[in-house]
Amino acid sequence: MIDRQPDMEVIASTVSGKEAIELFRKHQPDVTVMDLQMPGMNGLDVIRAIRHDYPAAHIVVLTMYQGDEDIHRALEAGATTYLLKDSLSHELVRMVREVHAGQRPLPPNVAALLAARATYSPLTSREIEVMELLAKGLRNKEIGHALGITEKTARVHVRNILAKLDVHDRAAAVSVAIHRGIVHIQ
């Protein structure tokens, strides 16, 4: 759909995160359209790497990840805007044009998810690590061992996670964390 536009041209394409960085360095496109889910290196790390070397890079995230945390992390990493893959093709083309013109457009549905995120208590980086292990089904003792902390400390982290996510058990915490994009199940 990009190549069909008279004023746009696709100059490179890949599914690999590492190759995306190499192709960006080689071609330095005006606008990059990128997914967050890529083999070898996730999209957030690719965005950070590109923006580290090219701070003015314009990156449009186009992904199926709909969680408020996914959106927040992508924008924090340096993405210019964020689109969901169920967006209409003309919306993608419009966003690419706006980003090329120096704007930072956010679709209303994405802006609403970010606004909702502002009402949540954020998890700390350690709580996110614990949440990832909870999603794998680990118990407090196993979480403690994996992170080099005591079982009691792991229990405190789990209790804090349940409170911040406003749930009463681990299964509900995992469900909310997946829905919000705090963790992903591979």
C-alpha positions in Angstrom: 0.0 0.0 0.0 2.9 2.4 0.6 4.5 1.5 -2.7 1.2 2.3 -4.5 1.4 5.9 -3.5 2.8 8.3 -6.1 4.9 10.2 -3.5 6.2 7.2 -1.6 8.6 4.3 -2.2 9.5 1.3 -0.1 13.3 1.1 -0.2 13.8 -1.9 2.1 12.0 -4.6 4.0 12.9 -7.3 6.5 11.4 -9.3 9.4 14.7 -9.4 11.4 15.4 -6.8 14.1 19.1 -6.8 13.5 18.7 -6.5 9.7 16.3 -3.7 10.3 19.1 -1.7 12.0 21.5 -2.5 9.2 19.0 -1.5 6.5 18.2 1.7 8.3 21.9 2.6 8.5 22.3 1.8 4.8 19.2 3.6 3.5 18.4 6.1 6.2 14.7 6.3 5.2 12.5 9.4 5.7 10.0 7.2 7.7 10.3 3.7 9.0 7.3 1.5 9.6 8.1 -1.2 12.1 6.4 -4.0 14.1 7.3 -4.7 17.7 7.4 -8.4 17.3 10.4 -9.6 15.3 12.7 -12.6 15.6 16.1 -12.1 17.2 15.6 -8.6 18.5 12.3 -7.1 19.5 11.0 -3.9 18.0 11.6 -1.8 21.1 15.3 -2.6 21.1 15.5 -1.9 17.4 13.8 1.5 17.9 16.3 2.3 20.7 19.3 1.3 18.6 18.1 3.4 15.6 17.2 6.4 17.7 20.6 6.2 19.5 22.5 6.5 16.3 19.9 8.6 14.4 18.0 10.8 17.0 15.8 12.4 14.3 14.6 9.1 12.8 10.8 8.9 12.2 9.4 5.5 13.2 5.8 4.5 12.9 5.0 1.4 14.9 2.5 -0.8 13.2 1.7 -3.8 15.4 -1.0 -6.1 16.8 0.1 -5.3 20.4 -2.8 -3.4 21.8 -1.7 -3.0 25.4 -1.3 0.4 27.0 2.2 -0.6 28.2 3.2 -1.6 24.7 2.2 1.8 23.4 3.9 3.6 26.3 7.2 1.6 25.9 7.3 2.1 22.1 6.8 5.9 22.4 9.3 6.0 25.3 11.8 4.1 23.1 11.5 6.8 20.5 8.7 5.8 18.1 7.0 8.8 16.6 3.5 7.2 16.5 1.8 3.9 17.1 -0.8 2.2 14.9 -2.7 -1.0 15.4 -2.6 -3.5 12.5 -6.4 -3.4 12.3 -6.1 0.2 11.2 -7.4 1.0 7.7 -4.7 1.2 5.0 -5.5 4.9 4.3 -4.9 5.7 8.0 -1.4 4.2 7.7 -0.6 6.2 4.6 -2.0 9.4 6.3 0.2 8.7 9.4 3.3 8.2 7.3 2.7 11.5 5.5 2.1 13.3 8.8 5.2 11.9 10.5 7.2 12.8 7.4 5.9 16.4 7.8 7.3 16.4 11.3 4.0 15.7 13.2 3.5 13.2 16.0 -0.1 12.0 15.3 -1.8 9.5 17.6 -4.9 7.7 16.6 -7.8 8.3 19.0 -7.9 4.7 20.1 -4.2 4.7 20.9 -4.5 8.0 22.8 -7.4 6.6 24.8 -5.3 3.6 25.8 -2.5 5.9 26.9 -4.9 8.1 28.9 -6.3 5.0 30.7 -2.7 4.0 31.5 -2.2 7.2 33.4 -4.8 6.1 36.0 -2.9 2.8 36.8 -0.1 2.4 39.4 3.0 1.5 37.4 4.9 -1.6 38.2 8.6 -1.2 39.0 11.2 -2.9 36.9 11.6 -5.6 39.6 7.8 -6.1 39.7 7.8 -6.6 35.9 10.5 -9.3 36.3 8.4 -11.0 38.9 5.3 -10.7 36.8 7.1 -12.3 33.9 8.0 -15.3 36.1 4.4 -15.4 37.4 3.2 -15.6 33.8 5.5 -18.7 33.5 3.7 -20.3 36.4 6.6 -20.0 39.0 5.8 -20.0 42.7 7.3 -17.5 45.2 10.2 -19.8 46.1 11.1 -20.4 42.4 10.8 -16.7 41.7 13.1 -15.9 44.6 15.7 -18.4 43.4 15.5 -17.1 39.8 16.0 -13.5 40.9 18.4 -14.1 43.8 16.0 -12.8 46.4 14.3 -14.5 49.3 11.0 -16.2 49.1 9.6 -13.6 51.5 10.8 -10.8 49.3 9.2 -12.5 46.2 5.9 -12.8 48.2 6.0 -9.0 48.9 6.5 -8.3 45.2 3.6 -10.5 44.3 1.4 -8.9 46.9 2.3 -5.4 45.5 1.7 -6.6 41.9 -1.8 -7.9 42.9 -2.6 -4.6 44.6 -1.3 -2.4 41.7 -3.2 -4.5 39.1 -6.3 -4.5 41.4 -6.7 -8.2 41.3 -7.0 -10.9 44.0 -5.0 -13.8 42.6 -2.1 -14.7 40.4 -4.2 -15.9 37.4 -6.0 -12.6 37.3 -2.7 -10.8 37.5 -1.3 -12.7 34.6 -4.5 -12.0 32.6 -4.4 -8.3 33.2 -0.6 -8.1 32.6 -1.1 -9.8 29.2 -4.0 -7.7 28.3 -2.2 -4.5 29.1 1.0 -5.6 27.4 3.1 -5.7 30.6 4.2 -9.2 29.6 3.9 -11.3 26.5 3.5 -15.1 26.3 5.7 -16.6 23.6 
